[in-house]
Amino acid sequence: MAARFHSKELSSDTWQDFARLFEKHGGVWGGCWCMYYHTTQGWSKRSASQNREEKELLVHAGKSHGVLVYDEGRTLMIVDGLREMTPVESSGPR
């Protein structure tokens, strides 16, 4: 049996799928566009269009990570990486 769902990383190549999904749902959470954790100040004063524009810039710069889930070509959901991924040094086993 073939897999029904497949996924793609959020990137410049998948930005339009992401944008279509979020536009369909009003930017999600009142226009958040998954920008809350990318913003350190003034969250309540940000507009949905500002969040969208900045999210797109982060995606094209490779600084916003997530996975889009598809079902037969339809974008169903996004699992968004909350913050820019940065390497974490380990001090060894604990």
C-alpha positions in Angstrom: 0.0 0.0 0.0 1.4 3.4 -1.0 1.9 6.1 1.6 -1.0 8.6 1.5 0.9 11.4 3.0 4.3 12.9 2.2 6.3 15.9 3.5 8.6 18.6 2.2 10.8 20.9 4.1 9.7 24.6 4.3 12.0 26.4 1.9 11.9 28.9 -1.0 10.6 26.0 -3.1 7.6 25.4 -0.8 6.9 29.0 0.3 3.9 29.3 -2.0 2.3 26.2 -0.5 2.9 27.5 3.0 1.5 31.0 2.1 -1.6 29.5 0.5 -2.3 27.4 3.6 -1.9 30.3 5.9 -3.8 32.7 3.8 -6.7 30.3 3.7 -6.8 30.4 7.5 -6.2 34.2 8.1 -2.5 33.8 8.9 -3.4 31.4 11.7 -3.8 32.6 15.3 -4.9 36.1 14.2 -2.1 36.6 11.7 0.8 35.0 13.5 2.3 33.4 10.5 4.5 31.3 12.9 6.5 34.5 13.8 5.9 34.6 17.6 9.1 32.8 18.5 11.1 34.8 15.9 10.1 38.1 17.6 11.5 39.4 20.8 9.6 42.6 21.4 6.4 44.3 20.4 4.5 41.2 19.5 1.0 42.7 20.2 1.7 45.6 17.9 2.7 43.6 14.8 0.3 43.3 11.9 -0.5 40.1 10.0 1.1 41.6 6.8 4.3 42.4 8.7 4.4 38.8 10.1 3.9 37.4 6.6 6.6 39.6 5.0 9.1 38.8 7.7 8.3 35.1 7.6 8.9 35.0 3.9 12.3 36.8 4.3 13.3 34.2 7.0 12.2 31.3 4.8 14.2 32.5 1.8 17.2 33.2 4.0 17.0 29.6 5.3 16.4 30.8 8.9 12.9 29.5 9.4 12.4 25.7 9.6 9.4 23.6 9.2 7.8 20.6 7.5 4.8 20.8 5.2 2.5 17.7 5.1 0.7 16.9 1.9 -2.2 14.6 0.9 -2.5 14.0 -2.8 -1.1 17.4 -3.7 -3.0 19.4 -1.0 -1.1 21.0 1.7 -2.6 19.9 5.0 -0.5 21.3 7.7 2.9 22.7 8.8 5.0 21.6 11.6 7.1 24.7 12.2 10.5 24.8 13.8 10.1 27.4 16.5 13.4 29.1 16.3 16.4 29.3 13.9 18.3 26.0 14.2 21.7 26.5 15.7 24.3 23.9 16.6 24.5 23.1 20.3 27.8 21.9 21.7 27.7 18.9 23.9 29.8 18.4 27.0 29.6 14.6 26.5 27.4 11.9 28.0 25.6 12.7 31.3 
